[in-house]
């Protein structure tokens, strides 16, 4: 991505509404063609849905979750909808409220993901003990709550920077097998970078959760605003605390090998309206 494009998206502000009628609306606009580049309506992808013209931002929901709405050109609005990995191919619809209620349909296309087979030396990381399961359930509750945040903050940019520079070792959506046993699909991107590599915020964000977790190791969650959440796992060092506000490009921690890993790397998740999406879409590396 050229420096010009990075500069443009840093300066462009988003304009949209939450389901709360008291939220103020920004007046800046996005260029429609740039936002449409995010449109990959597949399981684990993003659907960009045209909402038409309105003076104020419509209120949008998808599967009872509030959705990010962007003002493009003039009074035109676009909904940016995160699609979970388990969503079936076929027709879906968003609920639009703007004085009255209506539905707008869009089509989810099918996508096949490859398999990944890994050998984990610590067998408790594959088949946890009963005491491990208690810890895991508590951790999952906290993390799911973080993913469901929908703050009034306006994201600084939708075209993200990479949190680290390095090769990808595992793409999003892989059907994973640990020691031959099937587990949940891979819900993020893995960057194969050495321990100590600095991890930078891909957009402005507020730290809403940190911790050392059974599977994820040392972990940081950032809230970028309006249901756009990112997570960083397996860190060797966490350099931020809950409540910290980070500017785009600020360091949040260092790469490590904590939690369930086969070696040092960064696992990076992005969630939109509580759906884990392929971060490759936001950094221009998505492959249909």
C-alpha positions as CSV (number, residue, x, y, z in Angstrom):
1,X,0.0,0.0,0.0
2,X,1.4,3.4,-1.0
3,X,2.2,6.1,1.5
4,X,-0.5,8.2,-0.2
5,X,-3.2,5.7,0.5
6,X,-2.0,5.2,4.1
7,X,-2.1,9.0,4.6
8,X,-5.6,9.3,3.0
9,X,-7.2,6.7,5.3
10,X,-5.5,8.2,8.4
11,X,-7.1,11.5,7.6
12,X,-10.5,10.3,6.5
13,X,-13.1,10.0,9.3
14,X,-16.0,7.7,9.4
15,X,-19.6,8.7,9.9
16,X,-22.2,6.4,11.2
17,X,-24.7,5.8,13.9
18,X,-25.1,3.2,16.6
19,X,-28.4,1.8,17.7
20,X,-28.5,4.5,20.4
21,X,-30.4,7.5,19.1
22,X,-28.4,9.9,21.2
23,X,-25.1,9.3,19.3
24,X,-23.7,12.2,17.3
25,X,-22.9,11.7,13.6
26,X,-19.6,12.8,12.0
27,X,-19.8,14.7,8.8
28,X,-16.7,13.4,7.0
29,X,-17.0,11.1,4.0
30,X,-15.2,8.0,2.7
31,X,-14.6,7.4,-1.0
32,X,-17.1,4.7,-2.1
33,X,-14.6,2.8,-4.3
34,X,-12.1,2.4,-1.4
35,X,-14.8,1.1,1.0
36,X,-16.1,-1.3,-1.7
37,X,-12.6,-2.9,-1.8
38,X,-13.6,-4.4,1.5
39,X,-16.6,-6.2,0.0
40,X,-15.8,-10.0,0.2
41,X,-19.2,-11.5,1.2
42,X,-18.0,-15.0,2.2
43,X,-18.0,-16.8,5.5
44,X,-15.4,-14.9,7.6
45,X,-15.6,-11.9,5.2
46,X,-17.2,-8.5,4.9
47,X,-20.4,-7.5,3.1
48,X,-20.6,-3.8,2.1
49,X,-24.3,-3.1,1.6
50,X,-25.5,0.1,-0.1
51,X,-28.2,1.9,2.0
52,X,-29.1,4.7,-0.3
53,X,-29.5,8.4,0.4
54,X,-30.5,9.9,3.8
55,X,-29.8,13.1,5.7
56,X,-28.9,11.1,8.8
57,X,-27.2,7.8,9.2
58,X,-29.6,4.8,9.3
59,X,-29.5,2.5,12.2
60,X,-28.4,-1.0,11.1
61,X,-28.4,-4.4,12.7
62,X,-27.5,-7.9,11.6
63,X,-28.5,-10.9,13.6
64,X,-29.5,-8.6,16.4
65,X,-26.1,-6.9,16.6
66,X,-25.4,-3.2,15.7
67,X,-23.5,-2.7,12.5
68,X,-21.0,-0.1,11.4
69,X,-22.4,2.5,8.9
70,X,-20.2,4.7,6.7
71,X,-21.0,7.8,4.9
72,X,-19.6,7.7,1.4
73,X,-20.4,10.4,-1.1
74,X,-23.0,13.1,-0.6
75,X,-25.8,11.6,1.5
76,X,-25.1,8.0,0.5
77,X,-24.5,5.5,3.2
78,X,-22.9,2.0,3.3
79,X,-23.2,-0.7,5.9
80,X,-20.0,-2.7,6.7
81,X,-21.2,-6.1,7.9
82,X,-18.9,-8.7,9.5
83,X,-19.8,-12.3,8.5
84,X,-19.0,-15.2,10.8
85,X,-17.2,-18.3,9.6
86,X,-20.2,-20.4,10.2
87,X,-22.6,-18.3,8.2
88,X,-24.2,-20.4,5.4
89,X,-23.9,-19.3,1.7
90,X,-27.1,-17.8,0.3
91,X,-29.3,-14.8,1.0
92,X,-29.0,-12.8,4.2
93,X,-30.5,-9.5,5.2
94,X,-29.8,-6.5,7.4
95,X,-32.4,-4.5,9.3
96,X,-32.5,-0.8,8.5
97,X,-34.2,1.7,10.8
98,X,-34.5,5.2,9.5
99,X,-37.9,6.5,10.6
100,X,-39.4,3.2,9.5
101,X,-38.0,-0.3,9.3
102,X,-37.1,-2.3,6.2
103,X,-34.7,-5.1,5.3
104,X,-32.0,-5.1,2.6
105,X,-30.9,-8.4,1.3
106,X,-27.4,-9.4,0.2
107,X,-25.8,-12.7,-0.9
108,X,-23.1,-14.6,0.9
109,X,-20.9,-16.6,-1.4
110,X,-19.4,-19.9,-0.6
111,X,-15.7,-20.3,0.3
112,X,-13.7,-23.4,1.0
113,X,-10.9,-23.3,3.5
114,X,-7.9,-25.6,3.7
115,X,-6.8,-27.9,6.6
116,X,-3.9,-27.5,9.0
117,X,-2.5,-30.3,11.1
118,X,-0.3,-29.4,14.1
119,X,1.5,-31.4,16.7
120,X,1.3,-29.9,20.2
121,X,3.8,-31.3,22.8
122,X,1.8,-30.2,25.8
123,X,-1.1,-32.6,25.6
124,X,-3.1,-30.5,28.1
125,X,-3.3,-27.8,25.4
126,X,-5.2,-30.4,23.3
127,X,-7.2,-32.2,25.9
128,X,-7.5,-29.9,29.0
129,X,-7.9,-31.3,32.5
130,X,-11.1,-30.5,34.4
131,X,-9.4,-27.7,36.3
132,X,-8.1,-26.3,33.0
133,X,-11.7,-26.2,31.7
134,X,-12.8,-24.1,34.6
135,X,-10.1,-21.6,33.7
136,X,-10.9,-21.7,30.0
137,X,-14.6,-21.1,30.5
138,X,-13.9,-18.0,32.6
139,X,-11.4,-16.7,30.1
140,X,-13.8,-17.3,27.2
141,X,-16.5,-15.3,29.0
142,X,-14.3,-12.3,29.4
143,X,-13.1,-12.5,25.8
144,X,-16.6,-12.9,24.4
145,X,-17.6,-9.8,26.3
146,X,-14.7,-7.8,24.8
147,X,-15.8,-8.9,21.3
148,X,-19.3,-7.6,21.9
149,X,-18.2,-4.1,22.7
150,X,-19.9,-1.4,20.6
151,X,-18.5,1.9,21.8
152,X,-19.4,5.4,20.4
153,X,-15.7,6.0,19.3
154,X,-15.3,6.6,15.6
155,X,-12.6,4.3,14.1
156,X,-9.6,6.2,12.7
157,X,-9.3,4.0,9.7
158,X,-10.8,0.8,8.1
159,X,-7.8,0.1,5.9
160,X,-5.5,-1.3,8.6
161,X,-1.7,-1.4,8.9
162,X,-0.1,-4.7,9.6
163,X,0.6,-5.1,13.3
164,X,4.0,-6.6,12.5
165,X,6.1,-6.9,9.3
166,X,6.8,-10.5,8.4
167,X,5.6,-13.6,6.5
168,X,2.2,-15.2,7.2
169,X,2.5,-18.7,8.6
170,X,-1.2,-19.6,8.9
171,X,-4.0,-17.9,7.1
172,X,-7.5,-17.3,8.4
173,X,-10.2,-20.0,8.3
174,X,-8.0,-23.1,8.3
175,X,-9.8,-26.3,9.5
176,X,-7.4,-27.2,12.3
177,X,-6.3,-30.6,13.7
178,X,-4.2,-30.8,16.9
179,X,-2.5,-34.1,17.4
180,X,-4.9,-35.5,14.9
181,X,-8.0,-34.2,16.7
182,X,-10.3,-31.6,15.0
183,X,-10.7,-28.3,16.7
184,X,-12.2,-24.9,15.9
185,X,-11.2,-23.2,12.7
186,X,-8.3,-20.7,12.7
187,X,-10.0,-17.3,13.4
188,X,-7.1,-15.0,12.7
189,X,-3.8,-14.5,10.9
190,X,-0.5,-15.8,12.1
191,X,2.7,-13.9,11.4
192,X,5.9,-15.9,11.6
193,X,8.1,-13.3,13.4
194,X,10.7,-13.8,16.2
195,X,10.2,-13.3,19.9
196,X,10.6,-9.6,20.8
197,X,9.2,-8.2,17.6
198,X,7.3,-5.0,18.3
199,X,3.5,-5.2,17.8
200,X,1.9,-1.9,16.7
201,X,-1.7,-0.8,16.7
202,X,-3.1,-1.0,13.1
203,X,-5.6,1.8,14.0
204,X,-6.3,4.1,16.9
205,X,-7.7,2.0,19.8
206,X,-8.5,1.7,23.4
207,X,-7.2,-1.3,25.5
208,X,-10.3,-3.1,26.8
209,X,-8.8,-6.4,28.0
210,X,-5.4,-8.0,28.7
211,X,-4.5,-11.2,30.4
212,X,-2.6,-14.5,30.3
213,X,-4.9,-17.1,28.9
214,X,-4.7,-20.9,28.7
215,X,-4.8,-21.1,24.9
216,X,-3.9,-17.5,23.8
217,X,-1.1,-16.8,26.3
218,X,-0.4,-13.1,26.9
219,X,-3.2,-11.3,25.1
220,X,-4.3,-7.7,24.3
221,X,-7.8,-6.6,23.0
222,X,-8.2,-3.2,21.3
223,X,-11.5,-1.4,20.7
224,X,-11.3,0.7,17.6
225,X,-14.9,1.8,17.9
226,X,-18.4,0.8,16.7
227,X,-17.9,-2.9,17.0
228,X,-14.5,-3.1,15.4
229,X,-12.3,-5.1,17.8
230,X,-8.8,-6.6,17.4
231,X,-6.9,-9.2,19.5
232,X,-3.2,-10.0,19.7
233,X,-2.1,-13.4,21.2
234,X,1.0,-15.3,22.4
235,X,2.9,-12.1,23.4
236,X,6.1,-12.3,25.4
237,X,5.5,-8.9,26.9
238,X,2.4,-6.7,27.2
239,X,3.3,-3.0,27.2
240,X,-0.2,-1.6,27.8
241,X,-2.9,-1.7,30.5
242,X,-6.7,-1.7,30.3
243,X,-7.9,1.9,29.7
244,X,-4.9,3.0,27.7
245,X,-5.6,4.8,24.4
246,X,-3.2,4.0,21.6
247,X,-2.6,6.0,18.4
248,X,-2.2,4.2,15.1
249,X,1.3,2.8,15.0
250,X,1.9,2.8,18.8
251,X,3.5,-0.3,20.4
252,X,1.2,-2.6,22.5
253,X,3.6,-5.4,23.2
254,X,6.1,-7.9,21.8
255,X,5.8,-11.2,20.0
256,X,6.3,-14.3,22.0
257,X,5.4,-18.0,22.3
258,X,3.0,-18.1,25.3
259,X,-0.1,-20.3,25.3
260,X,-0.8,-23.0,22.8
261,X,1.9,-22.6,20.2
262,X,4.5,-24.5,18.2
263,X,6.8,-21.6,18.1
264,X,7.1,-17.8,18.3
265,X,4.5,-15.9,16.3
266,X,1.7,-13.3,16.4
267,X,-1.8,-14.5,16.2
268,X,-4.0,-11.6,15.2
269,X,-7.8,-11.6,15.3
270,X,-10.3,-8.9,14.0
271,X,-13.9,-8.9,14.9
272,X,-16.7,-6.8,13.4
273,X,-20.3,-6.8,14.9
274,X,-19.1,-9.8,17.0
275,X,-18.1,-11.8,14.0
276,X,-14.5,-12.9,13.5
277,X,-13.4,-11.8,10.1
278,X,-10.3,-12.4,8.0
279,X,-7.8,-9.6,8.8
280,X,-6.3,-10.0,5.4
281,X,-9.3,-8.1,4.0
282,X,-8.3,-5.0,6.0
283,X,-4.6,-5.1,4.9
284,X,-5.2,-5.8,1.2
285,X,-4.0,-9.4,1.3
286,X,-7.3,-11.3,0.9
287,X,-7.3,-14.1,-1.6
288,X,-10.8,-15.3,-2.7
